[in-house]
Amino acid sequence: MDPTIALTTTFVAALADLGLRHAIVSPGSRNTPLSLAFVAEPRVATHVIHDERSAAFVALGTGAESGLPAAVVTTSGTAAAHLLPAIVEARHGRVPLLALTADRPPELRGAGAPQTVDQLGLFGDNVRLFHEMGIPDAATARTAASVALRVWDAAMDPPGGPVHVNFPFREPLALPTEPAPSPGVRYAAGYRLPEPESVDRLAAALSGRKAIVVVGGRTRPGFAAAAAMVAADARIPILADIQSRFGSPATIAFPDLVVSRGIPRSLMPDVVLRVGGLPTAKALWRWLETAGVPQVFLDDGAWREPLATARMAVRGDPAATLIHLVGRLAPAPDGWLERWIATDREVAERIDHALASEPFPNEPMIARTVMASLPPEAVLYVGSSMPVRDADTFGGVPRPDVTVLANRGANGIDGLISSAAGAAISSERPVVVLAGDLSVLHDATALGILARGGLPVTIVAVDNDGGGIFHFLPQARALDAERFERLFGTPHGTDLTAVAGAFGVPARTVTERDELGDLVGTPSAGPRLIRIPTDRTTNAAVHARLREGAG
């Protein structure tokens, strides 16, 4: 057998053995052997996407929804370089992803050959592993299944992330047409557990004390159940990000607003257990930064503690670690959890009243309406900047059948629509996107992906004609109106419904809350865009009034 065909088909068959189900291929010549190997493998669905940047974010969204890596396949040159934004997000967001780039052979590198750049270590330390496959021959073909296992392990090993495999191919390019036999490669996922002595120290730090649990980012399946059991045992409240917030008697539905009021002495904890990364709510992490309360940091890998306030660190999978605390913690002093829950309910009543007094459309109520109206088993993909903050602050507790995702590793607005497309491809569930107008425009070509695939993605686009979040920053007060608008407000004047229509996505403008709720709550067979106009110049004032009303 041709060594290129043996290499590529064996590598792809091994990935399919390991659980790969989606390959996102961008057209190109040099990646022909890889692309055809994926097409030939019946266990892997191959999706063709022209824009490499968008293709990588589709792979990211697939991994974020499923927990399993998808492969993104490109030709050589700048095509490979376009993967970087999604790889950065995957690295910091801990999303497994396989970047497979075709390359020129070594003799053409650095010699002025067309479409040839230095792809060795192209993504630096943004990938968990880089592997140069080598020119296809009998030796590289023989090791292909082992390399597949190695890269899968690197992508999946907690905390998870992207890997990069570079494939140098010589011409003439071989054309695989049949799948390779299954190499029989298997992978058993495992999670880190702290040493028993560390679990003992953690139990001693929490047992019988006025503790709270603060959860940042998205947690793995199983965390909610483990945290709920620990909270029930120890009678301690859980303040979690919108991505990891879950319903339980100990869940605080509005942690941002509760903390924004100022923590009274009756709610001041003895110790804080921090799980995962930094919370979205600025008021919460600012309080953690200045409270002077002992803090314990629990995470399964890397170091996500920019506040520099933790005085004890426990390295282990949060869910598995918390399970080992069940039944070991004495409850907090009488009334501790009850005081937190009573405060949360008071805030809930106040914010409901304050929201009802604001004219619609306003951005906090848009987020509340979207979250309340999601169809059964939906995936909500929330954009960075204001949408995720509004969902986190005003959204309450998501339903247990709803999955909330956000690209909050690097917190960028790029690739949102593409990521949602990946989630739809992976799950075949209805996907709703809560996006700002700039996020939609930044990833506008992904609208074509939705249209061509007929993906059931509803985009709720909050259109305030520019960068609304900057009105909350010091620049808005320090600069005159002309300079602020030019550099930060950045009005675009673009008709989002026309943009969506140009890519074949039906679009409409909505200004009534009931209409928005009805549209979001009705699953769509294909993509659509719902534009809601708002005024960013008054949005900051609306937020200020709501926070005052909640206090």
Order of alpha helices (4+ residues) and beta strands (2+ residues): alpha-beta-alpha-beta-alpha-beta-alpha-alpha-beta-beta-alpha-alpha-beta-alpha-beta-alpha-beta-alpha-beta-alpha-beta-beta-alpha-alpha-alpha-beta-alpha-beta-alpha-beta-alpha-alpha-beta-alpha-alpha-alpha-beta-alpha-beta-alpha
